[in-house]
Amino acid sequence: MSTAEERLEAALAEAWDAPVESVRAREGERFQIDSEEKLDWALRKIARIRAEEAQVAEAAERRIAPIVAWRDAEVARLRRDEEFFLALVADYHLRLLAEDPRRKTIRRPFGVVKARAQQPEVERDDRALLAWLKERGLGAFVEVVERPSWGELKKRLVPTGPTDLGEVRFVDPETGEVVPGVVGRVRGPKVTVEIPGEGGDGDGNE
């Protein structure tokens, strides 16, 4: 007498190597897993799909990496060339400005060169600056970003529900009032699949 595994393999021999689409909708019926043997079959399918996906990503990376390296090298070379000529142009224009401060713009057939005054570049030490502002009572120049501390507030609130719409409200037990601006929505269990050798995703198999 054949084992359950052998019977399963015989029954699903065609489906095993068939395209996934043929399993999704065979004879107009939705394929379902109704036994642990079929679950094992599906898990093997998932393992094969993930392994193939990894192979595709690896193959693509082998093709992409040299192209990206070539692109980066070419762009770096072109930018060095551009910076060289920009420096030459800037040097020429600054020498003209020294002779004639009115020549802030030079228009030529192949481009326009402009010189504009710049604001000083400011480097800030925000910690030192904040300390100085607080010491002198200049709080008007201090930005304060306010936002709820949800992690701490959640510990105090009591969830109620869910409602017919699957919503969960939160009540402040000290006042009995429903807290506005916070709505929870019921979600079903999250099903994860871990394939031996892959490593878990951290969610476990609860």
N, C-alpha and C positions, 0 to 999 in steps of 0.2 A: 504494500500500500504506500502510495506516495505521501510525502509530508506536505503540510500546508504550504511551506515555502516552495516546494516543487510544483504544487498545483497552481500557486499564484504565478510562478514564473512561466508555466505553460500557458495560463490564461492571458497573461500580459506580454507574452513574447513579442507579439506584433507591435503593441503599444510602446514597448521599451525603447525601440530605436525609431519609432515613428515620429514625425514632426509633432511638436507640442500642440499645434492647432488641431490635429486630428483627435487628440484626447480631450481638448476643450469642448468640442461639440460633435460627438460621434452620434450619428443617426438622430440628430436634433435633440439629444438629451444631454443635460449637464452632467459631466463626470463628477462623481463624489467619492470621497474616501469613507468607507464604511467598515474598515477593519484595520487592525494594527499591521497586518501584512501589507495592505495597500499603503498605509502610512509609511512603512519602510521603503516601499517602492518610490513614493513621492519624495522622501528625503534623499534617496539616491539620485533622483532626477535633479533635485536642488543642488546637491553636491557637484554633479556633473556640470550643471549650468554655471555655477560659481567658478568652477575650475576653468571652464571655457572662457568665461568673462575675464578672468585673470590673465589667461593666455592672450586674449585679444588686446588687453591693456598693455601687456608686456611687449607684444609685437608692435603696437602703435608707438610705444615709448621708444623702441629701438629705432624706428623711422623718424620720429619727431625730434629726438635729442640732437642728432647731427645737424638737422635743419635749423633748430633754434640756436645751436652754437654758431653755425655759419652766419645766421641773421645778426646775432649779437656782435660778432666780430666785425661784420661789414658796417653795421650801424656805428660801432665805436670808431672805426677807421674814418667814416664819413664825418662824424661829429668832430673828430680831431682836426680834419681838414677844414671844416667850417669854422671852428674856433680860431684856427690859424689866420684865415682870411678876415674874420670879424675883428681880430686884434689889429691887423694891418689897417683896416678901414677906420677903426676907432682911433688909432694913433694918428692917422692922417687928419681926421676931422678935428681932433683935439688941438693939433698944431695950427690948423686954420682958425679955430676959435680963439687961440691965444693971440693971433694976429688981428682977427676981426671978430669980436664977440657977437656981431649981428648974424654971422653965418651959422645959425643953429640948424638950418635945413639945407641939404644939398640934393638937388633933383637932377638925376642923370637918366639916360634912356633905359638903363637896365635896373634901376632901383632908386630908392629915396633913402638918404641917410639923415637921421634926426638926432639931435642932442637935447636932452631935457634935464632940467635940474631935478635932483632926487632928494627926498627926505632922508635924514640921517638914519642909518640902520640901528635899531634899538635892541639891545640884549637885556632881558629881564631876569632877575632872580625873584620869582613870585613869592617865595617864602620870606625873604628879607623885606620885600615890598609890603606884603600883608602885615608883617609884624610892625613896620613903621606906621602904616595906616591905622592899625588898632591902637598903638601907643598914643597917637595924636587925636583919637576920636573921629577919624575920617571914614566912618562906616558907610557913608554915602557912596564911596568909591570902591566898595567891596561888593562883588556879585555873590549872592546867596542862591543856590539852586535848591528849591524845596521839592521833595517828592515823598510819597508815603513809604514808610519802612514796612513793607508788606510781610517780610519774613517774621518780624517780631509781632506785628498786629495779628497775623493769622493765628498765632499761639493763643491769643486772647479771645478770638471770636469762636462762635459755635455754629457749625453748618446746619441748615435745616432743609428738609425736602428729601428727594427731589419733587418738583411740581409735575403736573401732567405733561409739561413741555420739556421735562428732563433738566430743569434748571435747579441749581442749589443756591440758596441765599445764605447770607452770614449775619448772625445776630450778636450784638454786644450784650453779654450776659449781665453786665452791671446796669444797663439802662433798659434792656429789653427791646431796643430799636433795631430795625433791619438796617444794616450799613449800606448806604447808597454807593453806586459806582463799582460794585463787585458782584459778579454773577459767575457761578460755577456751572459747568455743563457735564452731565454724566457721560462717561466714556466706558465702553466695554473693555474687557481684558486685552492687553497687548500680547499678541502671540509672536514669539521669536523662534528662530531655528538656528541651532548651533551644530555645525558639522565638525566631527573630530578632525583635529589638525589645523583648523582655522583659527581657533582661539575665540573666546566668548566676546559678546558685545557689551558685557557689563550688566545686562538686564536680568541675567539668570534665566531659568526656565520655569517661572512660577505660574 
